[in-house]
């Protein structure tokens, strides 16, 4: 496995970045000075187009819990959507829709609040339907789940919310190999 740089806002960088890849993981998000519509919406669409052209077997997108507009009045969504110009949560949801409509095999992971803790410590909790904040999860666990999603046939076409249960050890939760079993596509 290799890590290769590409810029979702510069389509000319993507063919070389995806060359020879079987799968890709996109965790891009607009930084200060860049509008989310350019990175989280259009950039995801640009990457999806390039991934389809490159014949990738999977594009895994790290999005965010609460992106669905039905959560419009949730305090966390309101804060994240309005803390800087560009409506970040709306742009992330639009990017998810672009990916889903692109025809490239995908998995969308919507983590809850991100922490810097170690991965593989707490049991992972997976849900679907974006029904409120699922809780917190370490960036390391998000990365582990992204790699598992890129490799698991059961993760194809799945959108899920991800958190960790700090009251349960990882051994008490689902194994990464079975994390996607039984999830609904879409």
Buried (B, 14 or more C-beta within 10 A) or exposed (E): EEEEEBBBBEBEBBEEBBEEBEBBBBBBBBEEEBBBBBBBBBBBBBBBBBBBEBEBBBBBBBBBBBBBEEBEEBEBBBEBBEEBEBBBBBBBBBBBBBBBEBEBBBBBBBBBEBBEBEBBEBBBBBBBEBEBBBBBBBBBBBBBBBBBBBBBEBBBBBBBBBBBBBEEEBEEBBEBEEBBEEBEEE
